[in-house]
Amino acid sequence: INVNSSAAESEASQVSSAASYFTGKTLSPQDGISTISANNNGKNAFSMAQNGNSKLGKALDTDAENIRKLGNAFDEFDAMMAALNEKGEQYGK
């Protein structure tokens, strides 16, 4: 197994950076005078889209953290296997 924790961190940072683009925005300006249904429907559609954007951003943040955890887990596993190979005993004992 070839572990590259700096590559894992780099990938996690890129995913995290992408997540910053997926944040909910506020509809501005809003038409509060019009009574046509398209006005209200448009506001609702915009709100739903922004909610989806926020959820996607949160999912990307979670993925970035999972990538970091995976890199750390591989580093720990690599250290454990190296200790086992060197000493012939269980890592951490």
C-alpha positions as CSV (number, residue, x, y, z in Angstrom):
1,I,0.0,0.0,0.0
2,N,1.4,3.4,-1.0
3,V,0.1,6.1,1.4
4,N,0.5,9.7,0.5
5,S,-1.0,11.8,3.2
6,S,0.0,15.1,1.6
7,A,-2.0,14.1,-1.5
8,A,-5.0,13.2,0.6
9,E,-4.8,16.6,2.4
10,S,-4.5,18.3,-1.0
11,E,-7.6,16.6,-2.3
12,A,-9.5,17.3,0.9
13,S,-8.5,21.0,0.6
14,Q,-9.7,21.2,-3.0
15,V,-13.0,19.6,-2.1
16,S,-13.4,22.0,0.8
17,S,-12.6,24.9,-1.4
18,A,-15.2,23.8,-3.9
19,A,-17.7,23.6,-1.0
20,S,-17.3,27.3,-0.3
21,Y,-19.0,28.1,-3.6
22,F,-22.2,26.2,-2.6
23,T,-23.7,28.5,0.0
24,G,-27.3,29.8,0.1
25,K,-27.9,33.3,-1.1
26,T,-30.6,35.7,-0.3
27,L,-33.0,36.9,-3.0
28,S,-32.3,40.5,-3.3
29,P,-34.2,42.7,-4.3
30,Q,-37.6,41.0,-3.8
31,D,-40.9,42.2,-5.2
32,G,-43.2,42.4,-2.3
33,I,-46.0,44.2,-4.2
34,S,-46.9,41.9,-7.0
35,T,-49.7,39.5,-6.4
36,I,-49.2,37.3,-9.5
37,S,-48.5,33.6,-8.7
38,A,-45.4,33.6,-10.8
39,N,-43.8,36.0,-8.3
40,N,-44.4,33.8,-5.3
41,N,-43.5,30.6,-7.3
42,G,-40.3,32.2,-8.4
43,K,-39.4,33.1,-4.8
44,N,-40.2,29.5,-3.7
45,A,-38.1,28.0,-6.5
46,F,-35.2,30.3,-5.7
47,S,-35.4,29.3,-2.0
48,M,-35.5,25.6,-2.8
49,A,-32.4,26.0,-5.1
50,Q,-30.5,27.8,-2.4
51,N,-31.4,25.1,0.1
52,G,-30.0,22.5,-2.4
53,N,-26.9,24.6,-2.8
54,S,-26.4,24.7,1.0
55,K,-26.9,21.0,1.3
56,L,-24.4,20.3,-1.5
57,G,-21.8,22.5,0.2
58,K,-22.3,20.7,3.5
59,A,-22.0,17.3,1.8
60,L,-18.7,18.5,0.2
61,D,-17.4,19.6,3.6
62,T,-18.3,16.2,5.0
63,D,-16.5,14.5,2.1
64,A,-13.4,16.6,2.6
65,E,-13.3,15.6,6.3
66,N,-13.8,12.0,5.3
67,I,-10.8,12.2,2.9
68,R,-8.7,13.7,5.7
69,K,-9.8,10.9,8.1
70,L,-9.0,8.3,5.5
71,G,-5.5,9.7,5.0
72,N,-4.9,9.7,8.8
73,A,-6.2,6.1,9.1
74,F,-3.8,5.0,6.3
75,D,-0.9,6.7,8.1
76,E,-1.8,4.9,11.3
77,F,-2.1,1.6,9.5
78,D,1.2,2.2,7.8
79,A,2.9,2.9,11.1
80,M,1.3,-0.2,12.7
81,M,2.5,-2.4,9.8
82,A,6.0,-0.9,9.9
83,A,6.2,-1.6,13.7
84,L,4.9,-5.1,13.2
85,N,7.4,-5.7,10.4
86,E,10.3,-4.3,12.4
87,K,9.6,-5.7,15.8
88,G,7.3,-8.6,15.0
89,E,4.9,-7.4,17.7
90,Q,1.6,-5.6,17.7
91,Y,1.8,-1.8,17.3
92,G,1.3,0.3,20.4
93,K,2.2,-2.4,22.9
